[in-house]
Amino acid sequence: MVKPVRHIVIVGGGTAGWLTAGVIAAKHRARMGAEFSVTLVESPNTPIIGVGEGTWPTLRSTLARIGVSETEFFRKCEAAFKQGARFARWTTGEADDFYYHPLMLPQSFAQLNLVPHWLAREDGRSFCDAVCPQGRLCDDGLAPKTIATAEFEAVANYSYHLDAGKFAAFLQEHCCEKLGVRHVLADVQRVNLAPGGDILSLSTPQAGEIAGDLFVDCTGFKALLIGETLGVPFKECGDVLFCDRALAVQVPYASEATPIACQTISTAQSAGWIWDIGLPARRGVGHVYSSRHISDQQAERELRDYLGAAGRDLPVRKLVIPAGHRETFWKRNCVAVGLAAGFLEPLEASAIVLIELSAKFIAEQLPVCREVMDLIAARFNATTQYRWGRIIDFLKLHYVLTKRTDSAFWRDNLLPETIPDRLQDLLLLWSHQSPWFHDEFDRVEEVFPAASYQYVLYGMGFRTQVEPAALSGDAKNAERALRENAIQTERLRAGLPRHRELIRKIVEHGMQTV
Amino acid sequence: MPNLQLLNPKTHGQLRLRSTAEAAPHFLQVLAPEFQVAATCCPILFTKDPETGSFYAGAMFGFKPGENLLGSPEDRGGFHPLMLQREGFFMSERNIAIDRDHARFSEHEGEPLFNEAHEPGNSLRAIQRTLGEIHHGLERNKSFIAELTAHKLIEPIEISLKFENGERLTLQGLYTVSLDRLRDVDDAAALQLFRAGHLQLAYTMAASLKHIPRLAQLREQQQATRGQSRQA
């Protein structure tokens, strides 16, 4: 007799828990009820970590899919728009050293790879500005849409910066009131296993025993189910990505009219980097660094230097952030999502996008019965393993392209034994041909598309050999695309409102759904 | 910038209202009480206020700014838009304000606004009625649009036109009532829409779309006439 999977139990009430609950409940909306349920168990005593204020544009479709209003999201989550990341001092470390990794694809990306054409020109324009308007929009402090653009639609591609604590509360309300998710406030005292090793139930003092067919571990670094109970080891990757500490601080604006940056600003330091994220009411700033290279005191000094007078006397919160992930993510009838699955420095805002991709996978391929669960789990593990690997490669790419030699941290990042083999092979390949469609990133729902590699590579001064004769066939099309980009850039700069102005209007008037 | 002044017989006792050739814009806000008559001559569509993003209904007289294919009241079959009638006049709290610099006002020609007793004359009384109708109409529009939005009955409509001279026009940022979704509303909502008078407004808007090809044809004819006169 088959054992159907009907009752999903999610443990943990942070961003991972509520996003997963929302995505599963929305997908199975039609059968939510006595025969199928999603329960989220949250400890009333554990504070949520609330990292990850940056997101990917995938969050727009995720939010739309679970049925929330983007207007309400802006009103309740202290949200702002994000159009990419500005990396400062990563290449040479000089004051004028910066590049953008925007969210818009290069012009005509589906038809044409503009990289070799841009390289052949050597006209001094940055790759980003030559192929995409978004760096200029960020420079100008403009929003990626207007008040007349419908919810979740973009004029220029965007994601969000948000207050993770408010976001979890917002999702909770929607999940419970609109999607029928059962919310249980209780501490998990014991995890009860069946004879075969599956998780049978959770014992709680407040709500008694909570049974389920599939358990989702969203307990954060604690990894209560996947780690503590099922013993899946944590695989560190500190040998590739050195940062293992963070100092976080919330910085108020000088005035209510201070412009809000529409991009994450990431500024390299002597042994790490500082994130700077603009929300409507405050900035979230933090220093991510390698404890093997500098002391906490020195790290705090660099953070205070960065903040200047604005940061004087502000309290700093210290986080220990071990880089790495579980060896497997889905074992028996338990799957880990969020920090329980792993953590990497927030250099490219990969945390929430991984939650979304995992939740979508679980919701769409939810095993019908226990008998097929191991097959789905194997697929999930292969896909998720691949994703973590690609994210690690992509983050490392930011470090291996540096020309900085001013500290051991930057020099150590170039040691070949710290660079994954796959990334080394790709760098060799890319010195002769630039990344594009036919290349490497062939998986459905690749976390970072080839365009992202282009922006980082050529933003940091990487050079691919160009054979001018090989380009002539496409020269006219490339010419047209570059011209089109210049026109589009000016059109958007003239038509888009200031970032803070648009958020004010969204809060006041709301956006239409069409 | 309009030169706004509160209307009063002391200052404006000599003021007269000229009958100006009203040049209607290509898209003009239209109010619920006018829907029936407007729909006899032109399409009624929604668009968004660029300042707030909220919907308003408008009568379409041309396909781009500066173009009016229904220039005269006869072309519009007697439809005399409230928003044209009120030109130069504004409501300020319970009072009427005027844009003193508007071409409608003159001290020499036209009908006097006030009579010798400093009471409103016929022309001003008509304006007072118009402003009252506008006030009432704006309220009706607001509740109509709010209810359509609540039931997700507004949908974008893209209008692509191709003319004989090769010109192509794609009109964006326009919306109409979704008849498909309207058919799907539950009975309680349908009854509510009907009782509020919103169902009739919705069907009137939907039916008025028939005027789009007619306007395009008018445009074709007007261009042909202009082309001939250039040749001659």
Interface residues (C-beta under 8 A of the other chain):
Chain A: T146 I147 A148 T149 K505 E508 H509 G510 M511 Q512 T513 V514
Chain B: K48 D49 P50 E51 T52 G53 S54 F55 T149 K152 I154 E155 P156 G173 Y175
